[in-house]
Amino acid sequence: MKRQEITVTIDQDGQATVTVSGIDGPACQAATEALEQALGTVRSRERTSEYYRACQRQASTIRRIR
């Protein structure tokens, strides 16, 4: 499992930037939802390549043989 990390940077004007790494797809937005609400209004959102990367999942198909 890769490392999941959320970084919050607050500049001198009090503006916060939230950066997510290690979480693919829309799950990154869900991971920061409560944090974003606590910090205030989201002014802009920039999606990285990780957001558009398909989540890697393993699927199995089981077929009953008669």
N, C-alpha and C positions, 0 to 999 in steps of 0.2 A: 504494500500500500504506500502510495507516495505521500509526502508530507503536505498537510493542509495548513495554510497560513492566512490570517487576516491581519493586515497592517493598517493602523490609523495614524495619519500624519496631520497635525494641527499647526497651521502657519501662524505668523505673528498677528494677523488680522482675526484669528479665531476661526478661520475656514478649515474644515476638516476634509481630508481625502481618505477614502477607504479603498484599499487594494486587496484583492483576493488572489491567491495562487494555490494550485494543487487541487482545485475543485472544478470538475468539468461540467459544462452545460448550465442550465438554469438553476441548479442546486446552489451555485455561488451566490445568486441573488437572494435565495431563500435563507442562506446562512447569514447574510448581513442585514436582513429585514429589520429585526428588533434594534440592532445597532443604529441603522439609518434613522429609525423613528426617534430614538433617544437623542440623536445629534441634531435633528431638525429637518428642514426641507431639502430634498435632493434637487440640486440645480442642474446637474448633468450626469450622464452615465456613459461610460466608454466600455464597450465589451471587447475583451481580448480574444485571442485565438482559442484559448482554453474554453471560453463560453461556447464556441461553435464546434468544438471537438465532441464527437459522439462518445457517450459514456461506454466504457468497455464492460460488457456483461457477458456472462456465459449462459447459454440457453441449452436446454436438453429437451429432446423430443422422445417420448416413450410411446412405443407402438405395441399393442397387444397382439401377439401371434397366436392364432388358433389352430 
